[in-house]
Amino acid sequence: MTVVDEVRRTIERLREEVCALHAHLTRYDLVVWTAGNVSARVPGEDALVIKPSGVAYDDLTPASLVVTDLHGRLLEGDLFPSSDTAAHAYVYRHRPDVGGIVHTHSTYATAWAARGEPIPCALTMIADEFGGEIPVGPFALIGDDAIGRGIVETLARSRSRAVLMRNHGVFAVGATATEAVKAAVMCEDVARTVHISRQVGEPTLIAAEDVDRLYERYQNVYGQDPRERDHR
């Protein structure tokens, strides 16, 4: 198999994966209408796969997804890329560890973003997945690198896989697109729970040393990966 053939197979696999992951956004009520998007980096290439702009989720197919370079320029596809492509591309250029990104306007998390308030680390799930509070990024207009810069700068000061972009919504990242979608799902879940807890009182925060222990356990012990752990 030639390098070109291998890249082609990788892109087709990512089209299938990213298309399927968009179904999770509607399944978990993270988006409405055509809002939101998932992207995946093409490993070893300066390229990404992303949802096209303004296409209904029910109409998405692997073939309808588009491929752009890491500056948002269209490489493959018949449709315009998502309006958030520049933000995704900026993150990939500046975060080589990121292999997937998801953007949602999920109700509770976006309500925190509208207040410009981070979600405090008051739940073990927050400590596990995000390693502390879920931070707020700056307000930025859609269409250029501004959102991407805000994401990168905010996450550089945090262990979080999600950022609440002020007055906008959630951007979550991961080593893969699946990990990014998981972070977005968990972000909305904890945003809702902490919001409800505040209706009856002020949530109790988890001590920093306990956050560290929880994060370390969840990231390095929890689960079934035989490459990482000995469960004897």
KASUL-V775242 format. One record per residue. N is the residue number from 1. RES is the residue in one letter. SS is DSSP state (~ for helix, > for strand, _ for the rest). OMEGA is omega in whole degrees, 0 to 359 (NA if undefined). Layout:
n=N res=RES ss=SS omega=OMEGA
n=N res=RES ss=SS omega=OMEGA
This chain:
n=1 res=M ss=_ omega=179
n=2 res=T ss=_ omega=177
n=3 res=V ss=~ omega=180
n=4 res=V ss=~ omega=179
n=5 res=D ss=~ omega=181
n=6 res=E ss=~ omega=177
n=7 res=V ss=~ omega=179
n=8 res=R ss=~ omega=179
n=9 res=R ss=~ omega=178
n=10 res=T ss=~ omega=179
n=11 res=I ss=~ omega=180
n=12 res=E ss=~ omega=177
n=13 res=R ss=~ omega=180
n=14 res=L ss=~ omega=175
n=15 res=R ss=~ omega=179
n=16 res=E ss=~ omega=183
n=17 res=E ss=~ omega=183
n=18 res=V ss=~ omega=176
n=19 res=C ss=~ omega=180
n=20 res=A ss=~ omega=181
n=21 res=L ss=~ omega=177
n=22 res=H ss=~ omega=178
n=23 res=A ss=~ omega=177
n=24 res=H ss=~ omega=180
n=25 res=L ss=~ omega=177
n=26 res=T ss=~ omega=180
n=27 res=R ss=~ omega=182
n=28 res=Y ss=_ omega=176
n=29 res=D ss=_ omega=180
n=30 res=L ss=_ omega=183
n=31 res=V ss=_ omega=169
n=32 res=V ss=_ omega=176
n=33 res=W ss=_ omega=181
n=34 res=T ss=_ omega=183
n=35 res=A ss=_ omega=175
n=36 res=G ss=_ omega=182
n=37 res=N ss=> omega=174
n=38 res=V ss=> omega=174
n=39 res=S ss=> omega=176
n=40 res=A ss=> omega=174
n=41 res=R ss=> omega=172
n=42 res=V ss=_ omega=186
n=43 res=P ss=_ omega=177
n=44 res=G ss=_ omega=182
n=45 res=E ss=_ omega=174
n=46 res=D ss=_ omega=186
n=47 res=A ss=> omega=177
n=48 res=L ss=> omega=175
n=49 res=V ss=> omega=185
n=50 res=I ss=> omega=176
n=51 res=K ss=_ omega=173
n=52 res=P ss=> omega=183
n=53 res=S ss=_ omega=169
n=54 res=G ss=_ omega=180
n=55 res=V ss=_ omega=180
n=56 res=A ss=_ omega=182
n=57 res=Y ss=~ omega=180
n=58 res=D ss=~ omega=182
n=59 res=D ss=~ omega=181
n=60 res=L ss=_ omega=172
n=61 res=T ss=_ omega=176
n=62 res=P ss=~ omega=182
n=63 res=A ss=~ omega=182
n=64 res=S ss=~ omega=177
n=65 res=L ss=_ omega=184
n=66 res=V ss=> omega=177
n=67 res=V ss=> omega=176
n=68 res=T ss=> omega=172
n=69 res=D ss=> omega=184
n=70 res=L ss=_ omega=168
n=71 res=H ss=_ omega=176
n=72 res=G ss=_ omega=180
n=73 res=R ss=_ omega=185
n=74 res=L ss=> omega=175
n=75 res=L ss=> omega=181
n=76 res=E ss=> omega=176
n=77 res=G ss=_ omega=181
n=78 res=D ss=_ omega=185
n=79 res=L ss=_ omega=177
n=80 res=F ss=_ omega=177
n=81 res=P ss=> omega=175
n=82 res=S ss=_ omega=177
n=83 res=S ss=_ omega=178
n=84 res=D ss=_ omega=185
n=85 res=T ss=~ omega=180
n=86 res=A ss=~ omega=179
n=87 res=A ss=~ omega=178
n=88 res=H ss=~ omega=183
n=89 res=A ss=~ omega=179
n=90 res=Y ss=~ omega=180
n=91 res=V ss=~ omega=180
n=92 res=Y ss=~ omega=180
n=93 res=R ss=~ omega=187
n=94 res=H ss=~ omega=178
n=95 res=R ss=_ omega=182
n=96 res=P ss=_ omega=178
n=97 res=D ss=_ omega=183
n=98 res=V ss=_ omega=178
n=99 res=G ss=_ omega=180
n=100 res=G ss=> omega=180
n=101 res=I ss=> omega=175
n=102 res=V ss=> omega=177
n=103 res=H ss=> omega=178
n=104 res=T ss=> omega=171
n=105 res=H ss=_ omega=184
n=106 res=S ss=_ omega=196
n=107 res=T ss=~ omega=187
n=108 res=Y ss=~ omega=179
n=109 res=A ss=~ omega=180
n=110 res=T ss=~ omega=174
n=111 res=A ss=~ omega=175
n=112 res=W ss=~ omega=179
n=113 res=A ss=~ omega=179
n=114 res=A ss=~ omega=176
n=115 res=R ss=~ omega=184
n=116 res=G ss=_ omega=186
n=117 res=E ss=_ omega=176
n=118 res=P ss=_ omega=175
n=119 res=I ss=> omega=185
n=120 res=P ss=_ omega=182
n=121 res=C ss=_ omega=182
n=122 res=A ss=_ omega=181
n=123 res=L ss=_ omega=177
n=124 res=T ss=~ omega=179
n=125 res=M ss=~ omega=177
n=126 res=I ss=~ omega=178
n=127 res=A ss=~ omega=182
n=128 res=D ss=~ omega=189
n=129 res=E ss=~ omega=190
n=130 res=F ss=~ omega=176
n=131 res=G ss=_ omega=182
n=132 res=G ss=_ omega=181
n=133 res=E ss=_ omega=175
n=134 res=I ss=> omega=192
n=135 res=P ss=_ omega=176
n=136 res=V ss=> omega=174
n=137 res=G ss=> omega=184
n=138 res=P ss=_ omega=171
n=139 res=F ss=_ omega=178
n=140 res=A ss=_ omega=179
n=141 res=L ss=_ omega=181
n=142 res=I ss=_ omega=170
n=143 res=G ss=_ omega=178
n=144 res=D ss=_ omega=185
n=145 res=D ss=_ omega=190
n=146 res=A ss=~ omega=180
n=147 res=I ss=~ omega=179
n=148 res=G ss=~ omega=178
n=149 res=R ss=~ omega=179
n=150 res=G ss=~ omega=178
n=151 res=I ss=~ omega=183
n=152 res=V ss=~ omega=182
n=153 res=E ss=~ omega=181
n=154 res=T ss=~ omega=182
n=155 res=L ss=~ omega=177
n=156 res=A ss=_ omega=181
n=157 res=R ss=_ omega=189
n=158 res=S ss=_ omega=171
n=159 res=R ss=_ omega=186
n=160 res=S ss=_ omega=172
n=161 res=R ss=_ omega=180
n=162 res=A ss=> omega=175
n=163 res=V ss=> omega=176
n=164 res=L ss=> omega=180
n=165 res=M ss=> omega=189
n=166 res=R ss=_ omega=179
n=167 res=N ss=_ omega=185
n=168 res=H ss=_ omega=183
n=169 res=G ss=> omega=186
n=170 res=V ss=> omega=164
n=171 res=F ss=> omega=179
n=172 res=A ss=> omega=183
n=173 res=V ss=> omega=177
n=174 res=G ss=> omega=175
n=175 res=A ss=_ omega=176
n=176 res=T ss=_ omega=176
n=177 res=A ss=~ omega=178
n=178 res=T ss=~ omega=178
n=179 res=E ss=~ omega=179
n=180 res=A ss=~ omega=178
n=181 res=V ss=~ omega=176
n=182 res=K ss=~ omega=180
n=183 res=A ss=~ omega=179
n=184 res=A ss=~ omega=178
n=185 res=V ss=~ omega=181
n=186 res=M ss=~ omega=177
n=187 res=C ss=~ omega=179
n=188 res=E ss=~ omega=181
n=189 res=D ss=~ omega=182
n=190 res=V ss=~ omega=176
n=191 res=A ss=~ omega=179
n=192 res=R ss=~ omega=183
n=193 res=T ss=~ omega=181
n=194 res=V ss=~ omega=176
n=195 res=H ss=~ omega=180
n=196 res=I ss=~ omega=181
n=197 res=S ss=~ omega=181
n=198 res=R ss=~ omega=177
n=199 res=Q ss=_ omega=182
n=200 res=V ss=_ omega=179
n=201 res=G ss=_ omega=181
n=202 res=E ss=_ omega=180
n=203 res=P ss=_ omega=176
n=204 res=T ss=_ omega=181
n=205 res=L ss=_ omega=177
n=206 res=I ss=_ omega=180
n=207 res=A ss=_ omega=185
n=208 res=A ss=~ omega=181
n=209 res=E ss=~ omega=177
n=210 res=D ss=~ omega=174
n=211 res=V ss=~ omega=180
n=212 res=D ss=~ omega=181
n=213 res=R ss=~ omega=181
n=214 res=L ss=~ omega=181
n=215 res=Y ss=~ omega=180
n=216 res=E ss=~ omega=180
n=217 res=R ss=~ omega=185
n=218 res=Y ss=~ omega=183
n=219 res=Q ss=~ omega=190
n=220 res=N ss=~ omega=183
n=221 res=V ss=_ omega=185
n=222 res=Y ss=_ omega=173
n=223 res=G ss=_ omega=190
n=224 res=Q ss=_ omega=183
n=225 res=D ss=_ omega=184
n=226 res=P ss=_ omega=179
n=227 res=R ss=_ omega=188
n=228 res=E ss=_ omega=193
n=229 res=R ss=_ omega=175
n=230 res=D ss=_ omega=185
n=231 res=H ss=_ omega=181
n=232 res=R ss=_ omega=NA
